[in-house]
Amino acid sequence: MAAQRQSFLEVDFSFIADPKLRDIAQQFHQEAVDAYRADRHVAAVILSGAVLEGILTFALMRRESEATDAHQGTNCKSKHRIPEWRLEELIEVAVKLKLLGRSASEVAPVVRDFRNMIHPYRLLKRSKPRWDALAPLALAAVAEISRSLGGRIQTG
């Protein structure tokens, strides 16, 4: 039963064709899982956001021209190249290009919001987040978004 409850910790990054990027995504994800298991919940949330940035950047770079065009039609103000976009821009364009299914589209902004809660000044203005509750949600979101991307982009 415990293994079944922890299945959200297992993520398949085989859809990432670049072996170096795949290694980085796997390393960051494993560190997020290790942090979660060690009750280092803030670290798990931060690392989950980093994994999302990496895998969304990879997916959008595979469709760079379309992504750049889609980015121009958003509320995002950045004129930078895709690897320099903020997580919210990556999510918005990935959703617009239908690289994320419905569930993944709904959970991606949640991880972005969780990660944005780390700013100390923002923490002063709100009640303390329940990082122990947010960390498994962030990890599950990485699993769902990876599953969704893996089914929508081809490797190679």
N, C-alpha and C positions, 0 to 999 in steps of 0.2 A: 504494500500500500504506500509506503514512504517513497519508493522509487517512482510510482505513478504520480504522486503529488509533486515530485521534483523534475518531471519530464520537461518542463518549460526551461530548464537550465541547459538543455542540450540543443545546440543550434548547428545546422548544416550550412557551412559557408562555401560549399563546392561550386556554387554559381559564380563566385568571384574568380575570373580568369587569371588575373594578375597574381602570381604566387606570393609575391612580397606583400601585397595588400591583404591577401587572404590570411597570411601568417600574422599580420598585425591585427586584423579583426579577430582572429582566433585567440591571440595572446590577450588582447584587451578584454574579450568576452570571458576568457578563463579567469583573468584577474578580477573581473566583476563578480563572477560566481564565487571565487575564493573569498572575496571581501564580504559577500552576502553570507556565506557559511561561517565567517569569523565575526559576524555581527557588526561589520563595518559598512553600514547601510548607505551612508552618504557616498562613500567611495563606489559602491555598486551602482548607484544612480548616475554618478558622474561618468563612470566608465561605460555604462549602457548608452548614454548620450553620445560618447565618443565613437562607439561601435556604429551607432546609427548614422553619424556623420560620414564615416568611412564607407559604409555599404551604400548609402544613398548617393554619395559622390561617385562611386564606381558605376552605379546604375545610370546616373545621368550623363556621365562622361561617355558611356557607350552610345548615347543618343545626343551628343553634344549640340549639334545644330538645332534639333527640335527643342532641347532643353533651354538653350539660349533664347530662342524665339518665344517659348512659353514664359520664360522669366520676364521678358519685356512686357508681357501682358498682365503682370501681377502688381500687387501693391508694394513689392520689394523695391527699394531704392538703389541697391548695390549695382555697380557697373562692373564688378570684378568677374574673373573667370570662375567657373563652377567650383574648383577646389577651395576657393576663398569665400564662398557663400556661407551664410549663417545657417544653422540647423533649420530655422523656420522657413528659409528660402528653399532649401533642399526639399523639405517636406511638401511645401506648397506646389512646387514644380513637379515633383514625383506624383502627387495626387492628380494634378492637371493632365499629366501624360498617361495616367491610368497604369502607372507602374506598381501601384499599391491597390490591393483589393479593398473592399469596404471595411472589414475589421481592421486591417493594417492602417488604413487612412484615418480611422477613428482613434487608434491608440498612439500614433506617431506624435501628434501635438501634445498628448499627455506627458510623454517622456520629455519633450522639450520644456514643458511647464515645470515638471519635477526638477529638471536640471537647473532651470532659472531660479529656483528657490534657494540655491546655495549662496547667493549674494548676501553678505552679512547685513547690509543696510535694509534689504527687503525683509530679512528675518526679524528685524527690530519692529517692523510695522504689522506683523501678523503673529498668530500663535505658532508655537514651535511645530514644524511638520512631523508627522509620524513616519520617520525615515524607515523604521522597521516594517511598515506597511507599504511604503512606496517602492522599496527596493525590489521585492518580488514582482511587483507590477511592471517596473521598468525592464526587468529581465524577461518577463513574459512578452512584453511588447517587442523586444529585440527578436525573440523567437518568432513571433507572428509576422513581423515585417520582413525578416529574412526568408521565411517560408513563402510569403507573398512575392517578394522580389525573385526568388529562385524559380518560381513558376511562371514568371513573366519575361525574364531575360534569358538569353542563351549564352552559354559559356563558349569560350574559344575566340 
